[in-house]
Amino acid sequence: MKVAVLIRPKAGILDPQGEAVRDSLTKLGFGVSRARIGRVVDLELDTSSPEEARAQAERMCEELLANSLIESFEVAVESA
């Protein structure tokens, strides 16, 4: 089962990379008032159950992939 996990800084947490992207885009003439930088972790899990894949990915985030103090995550089950 393929799973994508989007991890990004929580609201209120400083994001210097996001600020740099926003500033650069603004200088290029784009109307950007906010940018947040995150990361995507693509996983292939050994399960055929979307529910189990989501549960496994959430446990992975809680234990390793995301820092729960400063980051939030979203899990998307992509395919079987």
TORKOL-4160 file (C-alpha; in steps of 0.2 Angstrom, whole numbers, padded with zeros to 4 digits, m for minus):
80
<pt num="1" X="0000" Y="0000" Z="0000"/>
<pt num="2" X="0007" Y="0017" Z="m0005"/>
<pt num="3" X="0006" Y="0031" Z="0008"/>
<pt num="4" X="0011" Y="0049" Z="0007"/>
<pt num="5" X="0014" Y="0059" Z="0023"/>
<pt num="6" X="0015" Y="0078" Z="0023"/>
<pt num="7" X="0024" Y="0085" Z="0038"/>
<pt num="8" X="0025" Y="0104" Z="0041"/>
<pt num="9" X="0028" Y="0116" Z="0055"/>
<pt num="10" X="0013" Y="0119" Z="0066"/>
<pt num="11" X="0005" Y="0136" Z="0066"/>
<pt num="12" X="0014" Y="0148" Z="0076"/>
<pt num="13" X="0031" Y="0139" Z="0074"/>
<pt num="14" X="0044" Y="0150" Z="0066"/>
<pt num="15" X="0048" Y="0144" Z="0048"/>
<pt num="16" X="0064" Y="0153" Z="0041"/>
<pt num="17" X="0064" Y="0143" Z="0025"/>
<pt num="18" X="0045" Y="0147" Z="0022"/>
<pt num="19" X="0049" Y="0166" Z="0025"/>
<pt num="20" X="0064" Y="0165" Z="0013"/>
<pt num="21" X="0053" Y="0158" Z="0000"/>
<pt num="22" X="0039" Y="0171" Z="0003"/>
<pt num="23" X="0052" Y="0185" Z="0002"/>
<pt num="24" X="0059" Y="0178" Z="m0014"/>
<pt num="25" X="0043" Y="0176" Z="m0022"/>
<pt num="26" X="0037" Y="0193" Z="m0017"/>
<pt num="27" X="0053" Y="0201" Z="m0024"/>
<pt num="28" X="0049" Y="0192" Z="m0041"/>
<pt num="29" X="0032" Y="0200" Z="m0041"/>
<pt num="30" X="0021" Y="0187" Z="m0035"/>
<pt num="31" X="0008" Y="0191" Z="m0022"/>
<pt num="32" X="0012" Y="0179" Z="m0008"/>
<pt num="33" X="0008" Y="0183" Z="0010"/>
<pt num="34" X="0013" Y="0167" Z="0018"/>
<pt num="35" X="0023" Y="0152" Z="0013"/>
<pt num="36" X="0027" Y="0136" Z="0024"/>
<pt num="37" X="0040" Y="0123" Z="0020"/>
<pt num="38" X="0037" Y="0105" Z="0024"/>
<pt num="39" X="0042" Y="0088" Z="0018"/>
<pt num="40" X="0034" Y="0073" Z="0010"/>
<pt num="41" X="0038" Y="0055" Z="0015"/>
<pt num="42" X="0033" Y="0042" Z="0003"/>
<pt num="43" X="0031" Y="0025" Z="0010"/>
<pt num="44" X="0026" Y="0008" Z="0003"/>
<pt num="45" X="0019" Y="m0003" Z="0017"/>
<pt num="46" X="0017" Y="m0021" Z="0018"/>
<pt num="47" X="m0002" Y="m0021" Z="0020"/>
<pt num="48" X="m0017" Y="m0022" Z="0008"/>
<pt num="49" X="m0029" Y="m0013" Z="0020"/>
<pt num="50" X="m0030" Y="0006" Z="0018"/>
<pt num="51" X="m0036" Y="0007" Z="0036"/>
<pt num="52" X="m0020" Y="m0002" Z="0043"/>
<pt num="53" X="m0009" Y="0008" Z="0031"/>
<pt num="54" X="m0016" Y="0024" Z="0038"/>
<pt num="55" X="m0014" Y="0018" Z="0056"/>
<pt num="56" X="0004" Y="0012" Z="0053"/>
<pt num="57" X="0009" Y="0028" Z="0045"/>
<pt num="58" X="0001" Y="0038" Z="0060"/>
<pt num="59" X="0011" Y="0028" Z="0072"/>
<pt num="60" X="0027" Y="0030" Z="0062"/>
<pt num="61" X="0024" Y="0049" Z="0063"/>
<pt num="62" X="0021" Y="0049" Z="0081"/>
<pt num="63" X="0036" Y="0039" Z="0085"/>
<pt num="64" X="0049" Y="0045" Z="0072"/>
<pt num="65" X="0044" Y="0055" Z="0057"/>
<pt num="66" X="0037" Y="0071" Z="0065"/>
<pt num="67" X="0042" Y="0081" Z="0080"/>
<pt num="68" X="0025" Y="0082" Z="0088"/>
<pt num="69" X="0030" Y="0098" Z="0098"/>
<pt num="70" X="0033" Y="0108" Z="0082"/>
<pt num="71" X="0026" Y="0099" Z="0067"/>
<pt num="72" X="0009" Y="0092" Z="0061"/>
<pt num="73" X="0006" Y="0078" Z="0049"/>
<pt num="74" X="m0006" Y="0072" Z="0036"/>
<pt num="75" X="m0007" Y="0055" Z="0030"/>
<pt num="76" X="m0014" Y="0051" Z="0012"/>
<pt num="77" X="m0016" Y="0033" Z="0007"/>
<pt num="78" X="m0013" Y="0033" Z="m0012"/>
<pt num="79" X="m0016" Y="0016" Z="m0018"/>
<pt num="80" X="m0017" Y="m0003" Z="m0016"/>
